[in-house]
């Protein structure tokens, strides 16, 4: 089975071209949000792998207003894709963790810009209030809205180790609430979390495949400078996946995912200057090409091992 672009999995680019009939570019923005596991409401210090940029290394400059961020990045993207349309991607921090008045002050100006067709909002399952849900429901009627929920793993022991500070039940409840409102859900997972086995990573994907989700982001754990993860790695030297191990796991995960789940990301994308391990992640396109080669070598594809009920 081949999807668009001759890939054996359902890429985000294919999905966007199918839906919008043109190139869609995501503009990463920084709304100066914090997180409930940083400010003390759930925990302190944040997730152990997260940098001070709160996963917003490629987002806009938080010292400028949100429209200036958008227009600056958009200008660069138009040089590459002159006919593109855009999605505002609120990436850094927990982007629903604020009063709705603040959310409106950031989201609404982006929707008013030319050729903006949607919003992607990255957040946590424990950081969407009922009032926020009502606002997201309204947004979903006016634009193409996607809520990205960080999960990372279904395993409680790992979740505690990485300081997620929310439960699997909270995650499942929020997915249900969002889907009841017909809001698209994309879930983030991380392969290679400390002490997880391949089978544990596959269990996370099997669990997600049985939920009503529309997309997934598969990350490779990367150890960044000046993080709690760096200190843990220096102390315990836990195993970091090799490129070959990672590719094997990703291909096995793709086989377990329904063909209609869009693969928004399939590898990590660390800032090179901050990366400690694994150094093979620097060559992103090599990893992507090797995943394609392994899928072809095994004569397999996304959804091959999904058991339909």
C-alpha positions in Angstrom: 0.0 0.0 0.0 1.4 3.4 -1.0 0.1 6.7 0.1 0.7 10.0 -1.6 4.4 11.0 -2.4 5.1 7.2 -2.7 5.4 6.8 1.1 4.2 3.7 2.9 2.7 5.9 5.7 0.2 8.7 5.7 2.3 11.9 5.8 1.1 15.3 7.0 2.1 16.8 3.7 -0.1 14.3 1.8 -3.0 15.0 4.2 -2.8 18.8 3.7 -2.5 18.5 -0.1 -5.5 16.2 -0.1 -7.6 18.6 2.1 -6.4 22.1 0.9 -5.1 21.3 -2.6 -2.0 23.4 -2.0 1.1 23.5 0.1 0.4 24.2 3.8 3.2 25.7 5.9 3.1 25.7 9.7 4.3 28.8 11.4 5.7 28.0 14.8 4.8 30.7 17.4 5.7 31.5 21.0 2.9 32.9 23.1 5.0 33.0 26.3 3.0 30.2 28.0 4.3 28.3 30.9 3.3 24.8 32.1 1.4 23.4 35.1 4.4 21.1 35.9 6.7 24.2 36.0 4.8 26.8 37.9 3.9 24.6 40.9 0.3 23.9 40.2 1.1 20.3 39.3 4.9 20.2 39.7 8.1 22.1 39.3 11.0 22.0 36.9 8.9 20.8 33.9 9.5 17.5 32.0 13.1 16.4 32.5 13.8 16.5 28.7 12.5 20.0 28.2 14.8 22.9 27.7 14.3 26.4 28.9 12.7 27.1 25.5 9.8 24.8 26.5 10.0 22.8 23.3 9.9 26.0 21.3 13.4 26.0 19.9 12.0 26.7 16.4 9.2 29.0 17.4 9.0 32.7 16.9 10.8 35.3 19.0 8.8 35.6 22.2 10.1 39.2 22.7 8.0 40.3 19.7 4.2 40.3 19.3 2.5 37.3 17.9 1.7 38.9 14.5 5.2 40.1 14.0 6.5 36.6 14.8 4.1 35.2 12.2 4.9 37.7 9.5 8.6 37.3 10.0 8.6 33.5 9.6 5.9 33.6 6.8 8.2 35.9 4.7 11.0 33.3 4.8 8.6 30.4 4.0 7.1 32.3 1.0 10.6 32.3 -0.6 10.4 28.5 -0.7 6.7 28.1 -1.3 5.3 31.2 -3.0 1.8 29.8 -3.2 1.6 28.3 0.3 -1.2 28.8 2.8 -0.5 28.8 6.5 -1.4 27.3 9.8 -0.5 29.1 13.0 1.3 26.6 15.3 1.3 27.6 18.9 4.2 25.4 19.9 6.2 26.6 23.0 4.9 25.7 26.4 1.3 24.7 27.2 -0.8 26.8 24.9 -4.2 26.6 26.6 -2.8 27.2 30.1 -4.1 30.8 30.5 -7.4 32.6 30.8 -9.5 32.5 27.7 -9.0 36.3 27.4 -5.3 35.7 26.8 -5.9 32.9 24.4 -8.2 35.1 22.3 -5.6 37.9 22.3 -3.1 35.5 20.7 -5.3 33.2 18.5 -7.7 35.7 17.0 -5.1 38.1 15.4 -3.5 35.1 13.6 -6.9 34.0 12.1 -7.4 37.5 10.6 -4.2 37.3 8.6 -4.2 36.6 4.8 -4.0 32.9 3.8 -4.3 31.5 7.3 -6.4 28.3 7.1 -6.1 27.0 10.6 -4.5 26.7 14.0 -2.5 24.0 15.7 -2.4 24.3 19.5 0.0 22.3 21.5 -1.0 21.6 25.1 -1.4 19.1 27.9 -4.5 17.0 28.7 -4.8 18.6 32.2 -4.6 22.2 31.0 -7.9 22.7 29.1 -10.7 24.2 31.3 -14.4 23.9 30.5 -14.4 27.6 29.5 -11.4 26.9 27.2 -13.2 23.9 25.7 -16.2 26.2 24.8 -13.8 28.6 23.1 -12.0 25.8 21.2 -15.5 24.6 20.1 -16.2 28.0 18.7 -12.7 28.2 17.0 -13.3 24.8 15.4 -16.4 26.1 13.7 -14.4 29.0 12.2 -11.1 27.5 11.2 -9.3 24.2 10.8 -8.3 23.5 14.4 -6.0 20.8 15.7 -5.2 20.2 19.4 -1.9 18.5 20.0 -1.8 16.7 23.3 1.4 15.6 24.9 1.3 12.1 26.3 4.8 10.6 25.6 4.0 7.2 27.2 1.2 5.2 28.7 3.5 3.8 31.4 3.0 5.3 34.8 6.5 4.6 36.0 8.1 6.4 33.1 5.6 9.2 33.3 6.6 9.8 36.9 10.3 9.6 36.0 10.0 12.3 33.3 7.8 14.5 35.6 4.7 14.7 33.4 2.5 15.3 36.4 -0.7 14.1 34.7 -2.5 10.7 34.5 -3.4 8.5 31.6 -7.0 8.8 32.7 -6.8 12.6 32.4 -5.5 12.2 28.9 -8.2 9.7 27.9 -10.9 12.0 29.3 -9.6 15.0 27.4 -9.4 13.1 24.1 -13.1 12.1 24.6 -14.1 15.7 25.4 -12.4 17.1 22.4 -13.8 14.5 20.1 -17.3 15.0 21.4 -16.9 18.5 20.0 -15.5 17.2 16.7 -12.1 18.8 17.4 -9.1 17.0 15.8 -6.6 15.5 18.2 -2.9 14.8 17.5 -0.9 13.0 20.2 2.8 13.3 20.9 4.8 10.2 21.9 8.5 9.7 22.6 10.5 6.6 21.7 13.6 5.9 23.8 12.5 7.2 27.1 14.8 6.0 29.9 14.4 2.2 30.7 11.5 1.6 28.3 11.7 -1.5 26.2 10.5 -1.8 22.6 7.5 -3.7 23.8 6.6 -0.8 26.1 6.8 1.7 23.2 4.6 -0.6 21.1 2.1 -0.8 23.9 1.7 3.0 23.9 1.0 2.9 20.1 -1.5 0.0 20.4 -3.3 2.0 23.1 -3.5 5.1 21.0 -4.6 3.2 17.9 -7.8 2.2 19.8 -8.6 5.9 20.6 -10.4 8.3 18.3 -7.3 10.3 17.4 -6.6 11.9 14.0 -2.8 12.1 14.1 0.4 11.3 15.9 3.8 12.8 16.4 6.6 10.3 17.0 9.7 11.8 18.6 13.1 10.3 19.4 14.2 11.2 22.9 17.1 13.6 22.7 19.3 14.7 25.5 19.8 18.5 25.6 22.3 20.5 27.5 21.2 22.1 30.8 18.2 19.8 31.3 17.4 17.4 34.1 17.6 14.6 31.6 21.3 15.5 31.0 22.0 15.1 34.7 20.2 11.7 34.8 22.1 10.5 31.8 25.4 11.6 33.3 24.6 9.7 36.5 23.0 6.6 35.2 24.1 6.3 31.6 20.8 4.7 30.5 20.6 3.2 27.0 20.0 5.6 24.2 18.5 4.0 21.1 20.8 3.6 18.1 19.5 4.7 14.7 18.9 1.1 13.7 16.9 0.4 16.9 14.8 3.5 16.4 14.0 2.7 12.8 13.0 -0.8 13.8 10.7 0.5 16.5 9.1 3.2 14.2 8.4 0.7 11.4 6.8 -1.6 14.0 4.7 1.2 15.3 3.5 2.3 11.9 2.3 -1.3 11.2 0.1 -1.0 14.3 -1.5 2.4 13.4 -4.7 2.7 11.5 -4.1 3.9 7.9 -6.2 7.0 8.4 -4.1 8.3 11.3 -1.9 11.1 9.9 1.8 10.9 10.8 2.7 14.5 11.7 6.2 13.7 12.7 8.4 10.6 12.6 11.7 11.6 14.1 13.2 14.2 16.5 14.4 17.6 15.4 16.8 18.9 18.1 18.7 22.1 18.0 22.2 20.9 17.1 24.1 23.3 19.4 22.2 21.9 22.4 22.3 18.2 21.5 24.3 15.7 23.6 22.8 12.4 22.4 21.9 10.8 20.1 24.1 12.5 17.5 22.6 10.5 14.6 19.5 12.6 15.0 21.4 15.5 13.4 21.0 13.9 10.0 17.2 14.1 9.9 16.7 13.2 6.2 19.0 10.2 6.5 16.7 8.9 9.3 13.6 9.6 7.2 15.1 7.9 4.1 16.2 4.9 6.2 12.7 4.5 7.6 11.4 4.4 4.0 14.0 1.8 3.0 13.2 -0.4 6.0 9.5 -0.3 5.2 10.3 -1.3 1.6 12.7 -4.0 2.7 10.1 -5.6 5.0 7.4 -5.0 2.3 5.2 -3.5 5.0 3.2 -0.3 5.6 1.1 1.7 8.0 -1.8 -0.4 9.3 -0.5 -3.7 8.1 -0.9 -5.3 11.5 -4.0 -3.5 12.6 -6.6 -6.0 13.7 -10.1 -4.6 12.7 -12.9 -5.5 15.1 
